[in-house]
Amino acid sequence: MARFLVTNDDGIHGPGLHALARALDAAGHDVVVVAPDFDASGTSASLGRVNLREDLPVRRAELPGAPGVEAWALAGPPAMCVLAATLGGFGDDEIDGVVSGINAGANTGRAILHSGTVGAALTAQNFGYRGLAVSLAEHDDDYRWETAARMAAEVAGRLLEAPPRTTLNLNVPALPDGVTPPLRWARLASFGTVRSSMSGAEKGALQFELVAVDQELRADTDTAMIREGVATLTALGGVAEVWAGLPDGPADPADASDGGVTGPTGGLLVAAHPVPGDELSPAHLFPDPEVAAHLHPRRFD
């Protein structure tokens, strides 16, 4: 089996974390838990305040129902938990992947940018590890952790067969106990299941609230499927550069053979396939991030 680092953004006392650790342990995996000692929801991939003159407090923790699972509470957000563990802060044994969650609430759509649960998985990707973020929608003011934990353990097992740096986002809908939802591939929706809204603004204070998203969304998106009781998986990539090129040109400018577009008078208008190191041109400044051929994920060579 494998060795998994487990973390979350709801904190070391989160019941979703406990259920996830138990499920992975029951599946025969070696599990080490390193989670924030506070509720770090919404911290994205933040490392928190890093002061090289001060120690980062950490303490042993016990997980309910999992006395044999090594667990630590760290005074830092989930991305810092991943960083500390991958740097050997909790032993020199190599980990095979990072599993983050189970988050109390779905993490779907472009709003995952702000999720500490997803941020931990993407931090793992940045350091060369496979990652899985797991989130669960609320059902009748409660969460059915065990169903989501079983699904997470199954997906984590499949993740071991994936290339390094593969990152998956699993969302489980709100369903009654004993009901296992179908699992489908999904694209990210424009919105998550909820959106932030300003509920009040007074002198010296702002009030926020979360409101349900009521926009009509494509049926193949994660937010839409969660509404229909379907669990979703979405593969994620980290920070990508945006390089513009010819409308029908190569996806990667480095593969281009020509260097520019000739205007009506024979002058060079812009670099057709700009690459790092080129002289600055409008093509560098105004690429369209909505054009797939303009996106260039990080190369790890």
N, C-alpha and C positions, 0 to 999 in steps of 0.2 A: 504494500500500500504506500501511501505518501505521507509527507509531513506538511501540514498546513498551519500557517499563521492565521489566526482568527482575530478580527478586531471589529469595532463598530463605532458609531458616532453618538449613540444614546448613553454610552458610559458602561462601566464595568458591572453595574447593577441591572442592566437591561435584560429583561426576560427573553428577548429575541436572541441576544448573544448567547445566553445559557442554552437555549434550545438548539441553536446552531452547533455549538461546541459538543453537546451531547450526541447529536445526529452524526456528526463527522467521526466522533469517537466510536459510536456504535457500528459505523461502517468499517471500522478497522484501521482508520488513519491515526497517525501520530499528530496530536493537536497541541499547539501552544497558543494561549490567549494573551494578547497584549492590547488592552483597551484603555481609553481615557478614564481618569478618575472623576470625571464630571460630564455633564451633558454637553457634547460638542456638536450638536446638530447645526447644520448650515455652515460648517467651517470649510467646505470644499476640500482642496488639497493643501490647506494652510498648515505650516509647521508650527505655528504659534511663535511666541517670542523666544528667540534663541540667544542666550547670553553665555558666552564661553567662559565667563568668570564664575558662573554659578552651576551647581549640579542640577540635574533634572530629577526631581523626586520620583521614586518608583517603589512599590510595595507588593508583596505577595498577596494573592486574593484566592478565595475559595468560591467555586461555582456550585450552585444548588444542583444536586443530582449528578454531579460529575467530579467526585473527589479525586479521581486519578488524573485529571487534566491539569497540566501546569498553567497557571494563570497569574497575570501581573496587571496592576493598575498603574498607569503612567500619567504624570501631570502634563499632558500634552494632547493635541487633537489626533484623530486617527491616522492622518498622513505621517505624523511624527512617530506614532507607534510602529508603522510600517518601516520607516527609515531606521529607527533604532534597532528593530529586530533584524533587518537585512544587513546592518553593519556589525552584527554579532553581539548586541547588547544582552541577549538572552540565550547565549550558547553559540557554539560554532557549528552546530549541525545545520546543513543546508536545507532550506525549505523548498518545496516543490510548487507552492502557490499561496496566494493570500485570498481569504474569503472574508468579506466584510458584511456585517449585518447581524441579525435580521432587523432591518429598520422598521420602526413603527410608523407606517405610512408608505404609500407607493412613491417611487422615484422614477417618473416617466417624463418624456418630452425633453425639450431643451433646458428645462429647469434643473436637470441633473448637474448642470454646471456648479450649482451651489451646494450640492449634497456632500456631506462629509463621508457618507457611506460609499458613494461612487468615487469621491476623491481619494480614498484609501486604495481602491482597486487600481485607479489610474496611476497612483504613486508607485504601486508594485510594477506596473507596466514600464514606467520610466526607469526602474532599476533592473529591468530584465526578467521580471517574474510574471507568471500567469496570475490573473486576478478575477475574482467573481464578487460582484455586489449583489446583495439580496435584500429585497424590500417586500413588505406585506401591507395590503390595504386593510382598513378597519372594517369589522363586521359587527353590527349591532352594539357599538361602543366597546368592542372587545377585539382581540387579535387571536387568530388560530395559529399559534406558533408552530405546533408540531407538524402540521401539513406542509407549511413553508419550509421547515427544517429538513423534512424528508426529501422534498424536491431539490433543495439546495445541495444536499449530500449527493444525490444522483447526478446533478449537473457538474458538481465539483469532480466527481469521478471521470466524467467525460472530458473535463477540462485538461486532465493530465495527458490526454492524447493530442492536445492542440499544440501549435508552435509556441515557443517562448514569447512572452509579452502579449499573448491573447488575453483580452479583457472582455468579460461578459456582464451584462446587466440583467438580472432576473427579477421580475415583478410577479407577485402572486396576488390574485384578486381576493376580495372578501367573500368567503364561502362558509357554510356551516361546517361543524366538525365532521370528519369522516368523508368529506367530499373532496376528491382530488381533481383539480381543473385540468383541461387539456393544455398542452404547452406548445406554443407556436413562435416562429420567428417574427420579429416586428421591427419596423423602422421607428425612429424617434418622432414623436408628434411635435407640433409647434408649441404646444403648451403641456404642462403637467396636469395632474388631476385637480390641483388647486393653484390659485394665484394669490400673490400678496396684494393687499389693498390698503389704502390709507383710510383709517376710520375716524381720525381726528387729528387736529393740529392746534395746539395751544402754545402759549408763550413758554418756551423752554422745554417742550415735550411733544413728541409725535406718537400716535397710536396706530398700530398695524393690526390687520386681521387677515385670515386666510379665507378665501371664497372659492366655491366650486367653479370649475371651468365649464361653461355651457356652450362653447363654440362647437360647431359641427366639424369633425375631424375625419381624415381619411380612415377607412375601415382597416387598413393594414398597419396602423400606428399603434404603439404600445398603450397610449392613453385610451384610445377607442376600444382596444381589445380588453383591457382591464375592466372597463365599464360593462362589457358583455360577459364577464366571468371567465375570461381566458388568461392564463399565465403567459408571460412573454419573455423572450430572450432577445437581447440586442447586443451586437458586438460594437465595442467602442474603441476609438483611437484617441491618443492624446493630442497635444498641441501640434498643429500643422501649419506650415508656411503656405502663403498664397502667392504663386507666380503666374502671371498672365502670359499667354502665347497667342499664336494664330488661332482663330476660331475653330479650325479643323486640324490644328497641328498636333504634334506629339504630346502625350500626357505629361511627359517629363521633359523640360527644356534641355536637359543635358543630352537628350537623344537627338536633338535637332542638328541639321547639317548647315543650315544657312544662318545668317546673323542679323537680318533686318528686313524691313518692308520698304520698297522703293516707292516714293510718291510720284505724282504726275510730272513734276519737274526734274525727277531724277534724284532728289534728295532723300536721305534716310529719315523716315518719319519716326519710327520707334524700333527698339530692338524686338525682333519677332519672337525670339525665345530667350528672354533675359535669364541669366543665371547669376548666382552670387559671384561677386568680383567684377561684374560688368559696370561700366559707367552708368550712373543713375539716369533713368529714363521714365517717361510717364507710365510705361508698362509696369515698372516696379511699384509705382505709387498707387495705381488705381485698378488692381486686379479685382475680379468679382468673386467673392467667397462662395457664391451660390453656384458657380460653374465647377463641376466635378474635376474637369481637366486642369483647373488652376490650383487644386489642392495638392500639396506635397508633404506627406507625413514625414516625421523624423526618420532619417536613415541611421541604422545602428552599426554601420561598418566603420 
